[in-house]
Amino acid sequence: MKKSFLLSSTLGLLLAGCTLAPKYERPAAPVSGSFPLAGDQTNQASAADVPWSLFFDDPRLERLIELSLQNNRDLRVAALRVEQTRAQYRIQRAALFPSLDLDASGTRQRTPETVSLTGDARTATTYDVSVGAAYELDLFGRVRSLKEEALQRYFATAATRQAAEIALVSEVAVQYLTILQMQEAKALAEQTRDAVQTSFNLNQRSFQAGVASELDLTTAQAQLEAAQVNVATYEQLLSQAENALVLLVGQPIPADLPPGRPLNEQRLLNDLAVGLPSDLLQRRPDIVAAEHVLRAANANIGAARAAFFPRILLTGSAGTMSASLSDLFTGASRAWSFAPQISVPLFQGGRNRANLDVAQLQKQIEVATYERAIQVAFREVADALAVRAFVDAQLEAQRRLVQAQQRRFDLTNARYRQGVDSYLAVLLAQQDLYAAQQNLIQFQAARLQNVVTLYRSLGGGWKS
């Protein structure tokens, strides 16, 4: 009765494939239950369900994103890491099945008469062909826990690749918008320089005619040099932005790209449903990856616990053995062996205990890492929503400021030509107008970049 119970219990353990890993429970999200400034989300699309090819409406940008997904080296490394961890999982999964090996050998040995039992020298020949098998009885789930750990790490790497793709799509879009911003800023700086050049030429002629003072001439010259500096600065920034885009795309920018849209004609899908913070657990691949790593650490605890219990290894072989090749496969030459092994840990110097402590501490680390990923995602969405809530009002106010500064400059310039105001007043008005116009371009780019940031923060961008 006792033996029968023991046998049925062992069989039950084998069939159930139990492990000693603790039951996994997802940690509670350490953030508030809703996003600030989320606004009305009626009839809005979920960012994770909107492919980037529908989100962006610029044929040139879409082509650049396609090229980056094909050629970006960071994304290529991420894809190769997925394949690497998949192969590692297959290696670990193979331990669940018996291993079979075919061995064939031939031995010819001479025994001298000095050590022979018969006193005569003798030569013996042996041929052996056998199939060997080895299998570990995974009674305590050590192998299954290691397999589960490898599987979860494979899932984590796959999610990390998706996160890298989302980041790449958004980085290419932001860099493309930055280039458009620098192009418009450079064009404005050149336009301002040309206007200042005309003013300087007028002041120079007036000074030569004895109408304008030397102060007005030197003031106009200083303004011209400052305008030249601004043009050179934006040429540098534009060149650096283009170099950054080339790095993201992973190849030189082709000359046959379709024409793009200017900054003020960019149309991005702005109606995105923010949802609840808990939705990020499924939308954001980086959070998904962090949870898979946490699951892997949880499974590793099972393997560490199983190390305290015996390991049973079944090994055996079956084949033929003969002194001549002609008799190798006859019935009388059959041979077999069966050698079960059991290994019971008696004294390890505290190594198993330490390994278990390491596994449990690693899980605590991964819990904190997972919670940190949620907090970072929550802040990214909240920051993007904060910008979205006020950027339109800022943009409209900046447009009105540009109109006011333009009117001020026109009036000051007219008064200067009539001899009422000094040239210094014209200079100050022109500087303020130029600054307001550059800020307007910056606000236009910031608004578009904010839409891209919100799209990425909500988990959109990895579907094409």
C-alpha positions in Angstrom: 0.0 0.0 0.0 2.8 2.4 0.9 4.7 1.5 -2.3 1.6 1.9 -4.4 0.9 5.4 -2.9 4.6 6.4 -3.4 4.5 5.3 -7.0 1.2 7.1 -7.8 2.5 10.2 -6.1 5.6 10.2 -8.2 3.6 9.5 -11.3 1.3 12.4 -10.5 4.2 14.7 -10.1 5.6 13.7 -13.4 2.3 14.1 -15.2 1.5 17.4 -13.6 4.9 18.8 -14.4 4.9 20.8 -11.1 7.5 23.4 -10.3 8.6 25.1 -7.1 8.3 28.6 -8.5 6.0 30.9 -6.5 2.7 31.8 -8.0 3.1 34.9 -10.2 1.1 37.9 -9.3 1.3 41.1 -11.2 2.4 44.0 -9.0 -0.1 46.9 -8.6 0.7 49.9 -10.8 2.3 52.5 -8.6 0.5 55.5 -10.3 -2.8 57.2 -10.0 -5.9 55.8 -11.6 -6.2 58.4 -14.3 -4.1 60.8 -16.4 -4.3 64.6 -15.7 -5.6 66.8 -18.4 -6.8 63.7 -20.5 -9.8 65.6 -21.8 -12.8 64.2 -23.7 -11.9 60.9 -25.5 -15.1 60.3 -27.3 -14.7 58.8 -30.8 -10.9 58.9 -30.5 -8.7 56.1 -31.8 -6.3 54.1 -29.6 -2.7 55.0 -30.4 -1.6 51.3 -30.2 -4.2 50.5 -32.9 -3.2 53.2 -35.3 -0.3 52.2 -37.7 2.3 54.8 -38.3 1.5 54.7 -42.0 -1.9 56.2 -41.1 -0.7 58.5 -38.4 1.7 60.4 -40.6 0.5 62.2 -43.7 3.8 63.2 -45.4 5.0 60.9 -48.3 8.6 61.9 -47.8 8.5 61.2 -44.0 6.8 57.8 -44.6 9.5 56.8 -47.0 12.2 57.8 -44.6 10.5 55.7 -41.9 10.4 52.7 -44.2 14.1 53.1 -45.0 15.0 53.4 -41.3 13.1 50.2 -40.4 15.1 48.4 -43.1 18.5 49.8 -42.4 18.8 51.1 -38.9 21.6 49.2 -37.1 20.2 49.5 -33.6 16.9 48.0 -34.8 18.8 45.3 -36.6 20.7 44.4 -33.4 17.4 44.2 -31.5 16.0 41.8 -34.1 19.1 39.6 -33.9 18.8 39.5 -30.1 15.3 38.2 -30.5 16.6 35.4 -32.6 19.4 34.8 -30.2 17.1 34.4 -27.2 14.8 32.2 -29.2 17.7 29.9 -29.9 18.6 29.9 -26.2 15.0 29.0 -25.3 15.1 26.1 -27.8 18.3 24.9 -26.1 16.7 25.0 -22.7 13.5 23.4 -23.9 15.5 20.5 -25.3 16.4 19.4 -21.8 12.8 18.3 -21.3 13.3 15.4 -23.7 15.6 12.4 -23.6 18.9 12.8 -25.5 19.8 9.9 -27.9 23.3 9.3 -29.2 24.6 6.7 -31.6 28.1 5.4 -30.9 30.2 3.0 -33.0 33.7 1.9 -32.1 36.3 -0.7 -32.8 39.1 -1.8 -30.5 42.1 -4.0 -31.1 44.3 -4.7 -28.1 47.4 -6.8 -27.5 48.1 -8.2 -24.1 51.8 -9.3 -23.6 52.6 -12.7 -22.1 54.2 -11.0 -19.0 50.7 -9.9 -17.8 48.5 -12.5 -19.5 46.8 -14.9 -17.1 47.6 -17.8 -19.5 51.2 -16.8 -19.9 50.7 -16.4 -23.6 50.5 -13.1 -25.6 47.0 -12.6 -27.0 45.3 -10.1 -29.3 41.6 -9.2 -28.8 39.3 -7.4 -31.2 36.0 -5.8 -30.2 33.4 -4.0 -32.3 30.6 -2.1 -30.6 27.5 -0.3 -32.0 25.0 1.1 -29.5 22.4 3.8 -29.0 22.6 5.6 -25.7 19.9 7.6 -23.9 19.8 10.0 -21.0 16.9 11.6 -19.3 16.4 13.6 -16.1 13.3 13.0 -14.2 12.1 16.5 -13.5 10.3 15.7 -10.3 10.7 19.1 -8.7 10.4 21.2 -11.9 14.0 22.4 -12.1 14.2 21.9 -15.9 10.7 23.3 -16.4 11.6 26.4 -14.4 14.7 27.0 -16.4 12.7 26.5 -19.6 10.1 29.0 -18.4 12.8 31.5 -17.5 14.2 31.2 -21.0 10.8 31.5 -22.6 10.0 34.7 -20.7 13.3 36.2 -21.6 12.6 35.4 -25.2 9.2 37.2 -24.9 10.9 40.1 -23.2 13.5 40.5 -26.0 10.7 40.4 -28.6 8.8 43.2 -26.7 12.1 45.1 -26.4 12.4 45.0 -30.2 8.9 46.4 -30.6 9.8 49.2 -28.2 13.0 49.9 -30.3 10.8 50.1 -33.4 8.4 52.5 -31.7 11.3 54.7 -30.6 12.9 54.6 -34.1 9.7 55.7 -35.8 9.2 58.6 -33.4 12.8 59.6 -33.5 12.8 59.7 -37.3 9.6 61.8 -37.3 10.9 64.2 -34.7 14.2 64.6 -36.5 12.3 65.2 -39.8 10.2 67.9 -38.1 13.4 69.4 -36.7 14.9 69.6 -40.2 11.7 71.4 -41.4 12.0 73.8 -38.4 15.7 74.5 -39.1 14.9 75.1 -42.8 12.2 77.6 -42.0 14.4 79.3 -39.3 17.3 79.5 -41.8 15.0 81.0 -44.5 13.7 83.6 -42.0 17.3 84.4 -40.9 18.3 84.9 -44.6 15.2 87.0 -45.2 16.1 89.2 -42.2 19.7 89.4 -43.3 18.7 90.6 -46.7 16.4 93.3 -45.2 19.2 94.4 -42.8 21.6 94.5 -45.8 19.2 96.8 -47.6 19.0 99.0 -44.5 22.7 99.1 -44.1 23.2 100.1 -47.7 20.7 102.9 -47.2 22.5 104.1 -44.1 25.8 103.9 -45.8 24.6 106.2 -48.7 23.0 108.5 -46.2 26.2 108.7 -44.2 28.2 109.4 -47.3 25.7 112.2 -48.2 26.1 113.7 -44.7 22.5 112.9 -43.8 23.0 110.0 -41.4 25.3 109.9 -38.4 28.2 107.5 -37.9 26.3 106.0 -35.0 23.5 105.0 -37.3 25.9 103.5 -39.8 27.8 101.4 -37.2 24.5 100.4 -35.6 23.3 99.1 -39.0 26.6 97.4 -39.6 26.4 95.6 -36.2 22.9 94.5 -37.0 24.1 93.1 -40.4 26.9 91.1 -38.7 24.5 89.7 -36.2 22.1 88.7 -39.0 25.1 86.9 -40.7 25.8 85.0 -37.4 22.2 83.9 -37.2 22.3 82.6 -40.8 25.5 80.7 -40.1 24.1 79.3 -36.9 21.0 77.9 -38.5 23.0 76.5 -41.4 25.1 74.6 -38.8 22.0 73.3 -36.9 20.4 72.2 -40.2 23.5 70.3 -41.2 23.6 68.6 -37.8 19.9 67.7 -38.0 20.4 66.2 -41.4 23.4 64.1 -40.1 21.3 62.8 -37.3 18.6 61.8 -39.7 21.1 59.9 -41.8 22.2 58.0 -38.8 18.6 57.0 -37.9 17.8 56.0 -41.5 21.0 53.9 -41.6 22.1 55.1 -45.1 22.6 58.3 -47.1 19.3 60.0 -47.8 18.2 59.1 -51.4 17.8 61.9 -53.9 14.6 60.4 -55.4 12.5 60.8 -52.3 9.0 62.1 -52.9 8.4 65.8 -52.0 7.4 66.5 -48.5 5.1 69.0 -46.8 6.3 72.3 -45.2 6.0 72.6 -41.5 2.7 74.5 -41.4 1.1 71.9 -43.7 1.9 68.8 -41.6 -1.3 66.9 -40.7 -0.8 64.4 -37.9 -3.6 62.3 -36.4 -4.2 64.4 -33.3 -7.3 62.6 -32.0 -5.8 59.8 -29.8 -7.6 58.1 -26.9 -5.5 58.3 -23.8 -7.4 55.7 -21.8 -6.4 54.7 -18.3 -2.9 54.2 -17.0 -3.6 50.4 -16.7 -4.0 50.4 -20.5 -0.3 51.1 -20.8 0.5 47.6 -19.4 -0.7 46.2 -22.7 0.1 49.1 -25.1 3.7 49.8 -24.1 6.2 47.1 -25.2 8.8 48.4 -22.7 6.4 47.7 -19.9 5.5 44.3 -21.4 9.2 43.5 -21.6 9.8 44.5 -18.0 7.0 42.2 -16.9 8.4 39.2 -18.9 11.8 39.8 -17.2 9.9 39.8 -13.9 8.2 36.5 -14.8 11.6 35.0 -15.7 13.0 36.0 -12.3 10.0 34.4 -10.7 10.6 31.1 -12.6 14.3 31.2 -11.7 13.3 31.0 -8.0 11.7 27.6 -8.8 15.0 26.4 -10.3 16.8 27.6 -7.2 14.4 25.9 -4.9 14.6 22.6 -6.8 18.4 22.5 -6.2 17.7 21.6 -2.6 16.1 18.3 -3.7 17.5 15.1 -5.4 18.1 14.9 -9.1 17.4 11.6 -10.8 19.1 10.9 -14.1 18.2 7.8 -16.2 21.0 6.6 -18.5 21.1 3.5 -20.6 22.3 2.0 -23.9 21.4 -0.9 -26.2 23.3 -2.2 -29.1 25.5 -5.0 -30.3 29.1 -6.1 -29.4 31.2 -8.7 -31.1 34.7 -9.8 -31.7 34.2 -9.8 -35.5 32.3 -7.6 -37.9 30.4 -10.6 -39.4 28.9 -11.5 -36.0 28.1 -7.8 -35.0 24.4 -7.9 -35.8 23.6 -11.5 -34.9 21.2 -12.2 -32.1 24.0 -13.5 -29.8 25.8 -10.1 -29.9 23.1 -8.0 -28.3 24.2 -5.9 -25.3 22.5 -3.3 -23.1 23.1 -1.4 -20.0 20.8 0.7 -17.6 22.4 3.0 -15.1 20.0 5.3 -13.1 21.7 7.9 -11.0 20.4 9.9 -8.0 22.2 13.0 -6.7 21.2 14.2 -3.2 22.7 17.5 -2.0 24.1 16.9 1.4 26.6 19.7 2.0 27.2 22.6 -0.4 28.7 25.1 1.9 25.6 27.3 1.7 25.8 27.6 -2.1 22.2 26.5 -2.7 20.9 28.8 0.0 22.9 31.7 -1.5 21.6 30.9 -5.0 18.0 31.0 -3.7 18.7 34.3 -2.0 20.1 35.7 -5.2 17.1 34.6 -7.2 14.7 36.1 -4.6 16.6 39.4 -4.5 16.7 39.5 -8.3 12.9 39.2 -8.4 12.7 42.1 -6.0 14.9 44.1 -8.3 12.8 43.2 -11.3 9.6 44.2 -9.4 11.2 47.7 -8.8 12.3 47.8 -12.4 8.8 47.0 -13.6 7.2 49.6 -11.4 9.7 52.1 -12.5 8.8 51.4 -16.2 5.2 52.1 -15.4 6.0 55.3 -13.6 8.2 56.6 -16.5 5.5 55.7 -19.0 2.9 57.5 -16.9 5.0 60.6 -16.7 5.7 60.6 -20.4 2.0 60.5 -21.2 1.2 63.1 -18.5 3.9 65.5 -19.8 2.7 65.1 -23.4 -0.9 65.8 -22.3 0.3 68.9 -20.4 1.9 70.3 -23.5 -1.2 69.4 -25.6 -3.5 71.2 -23.2 -1.7 74.5 -23.6 0.3 74.5 -26.8 -2.6 75.6 -29.1 -3.2 78.6 -26.9 0.5 79.4 -26.8 0.7 79.1 -30.6 -2.2 81.4 -31.1 -0.8 84.0 -28.7 2.5 83.8 -30.5 0.8 84.5 -33.8 -0.8 87.6 -32.3 2.6 88.6 -30.9 4.2 88.3 -34.4 1.4 90.5 -35.8 1.9 93.1 -33.1 5.7 93.1 -33.5 5.3 93.4 -37.3 3.0 96.4 -36.9 5.4 98.0 -34.4 8.3 97.6 -36.8 6.4 99.1 -39.7 5.4 102.1 -37.6 8.9 102.6 -36.2 10.5 102.3 -39.6 8.1 104.8 -41.0 8.8 107.3 -38.2 12.5 106.8 -38.7 12.2 107.7 -42.4 10.3 110.8 -41.5 13.0 111.8 -39.0 10.8 111.3 -35.9 12.5 108.2 -34.4 16.2 107.2 -34.2 17.6 104.2 -36.0 18.1 102.5 -32.6 14.3 102.3 -32.2 14.1 100.6 -35.7 16.8 98.2 -34.7 15.1 97.1 -31.4 11.8 96.7 -33.2 13.3 94.6 -35.9 15.2 92.4 -33.3 11.9 91.8 -31.4 10.1 91.0 -34.6 12.7 88.5 -35.7 12.7 86.8 -32.2 8.9 86.6 -32.3 9.0 85.0 -35.8 11.6 82.5 -34.8 9.6 81.6 -31.7 6.5 81.1 -33.8 8.4 78.5 -35.9 9.6 76.8 -32.7 6.1 76.6 -31.4 4.8 75.1 -34.6 7.4 72.4 -34.5 6.9 71.8 -30.8 3.2 71.3 -31.3 3.8 68.6 -34.0 6.6 67.0 -32.0 4.3 66.8 -29.0 1.7 64.9 -31.1 4.4 62.4 -32.1 5.6 62.1 -28.5 2.1 61.4 -27.2 1.6 58.8 -30.0 4.8 57.0 -29.0 4.1 57.3 -25.2 0.8 55.6 -25.7 2.4 52.6 -27.5 1.8 53.5 -31.1 4.2 53.2 -33.9 5.3 49.6 -34.2 2.5 48.6 -36.7 3.0 49.6 -40.3 
